[in-house]
Amino acid sequence: MKDTVLSINGDGTATFNISIIGNRTMIPYFGNFKIKCLLNANEYVKANKEFSDQMGLNGSINEAEEISFALIQLRHRLLETPPFWKSENGVINGGDLEDYNVITHIFNTCMEAEKQYKEMMEENYNKTKEKVEKQRQAILKQNKENETEEE
């Protein structure tokens, strides 16, 4: 059982819900998440520095490093989470989970949200670019007509 419904919001966030069974504990996990689709420059640098500090730079990535990278990225992306993702003191963490597949599923969903958000933004950019070009052409045409009338 692995169901995820992802919805990209126009404000740079996304929401999704999950329904997944942990591959080690067989515990079912259900809940809603709200995330940042993109990290800003400072968040990106901090996340990469945290990963580098935690794992070092040895060139190869093993499972522990993949989980570490996912948890660090999620620490910077997750805005709202279900109770199972929070530690006992209420901090948004996820590191207490024994089911790595849940962590990677949430991380992969965040990466899909980033991809879809970028595609949406590119589509919006292209539409705006076309609209601006049409307006520019209309202005040029009007200017040319005005010049012709003046002569």
Secondary structure, 3 states (H helix, E strand, C coil): CEEEEEEECCCCEEEEEEEEECCCCCCEEEEEEEEECCCCHHHHHHHHHHHHHHHCCCCCCCHHHHHHHHHHHHHHHEEECCHHHECCCCCECCCCCCCHHHHHHHHHHHHHHHHHHHHHHHHHHHHHHHHHHHHHHHHHHHHHHHHHHHC
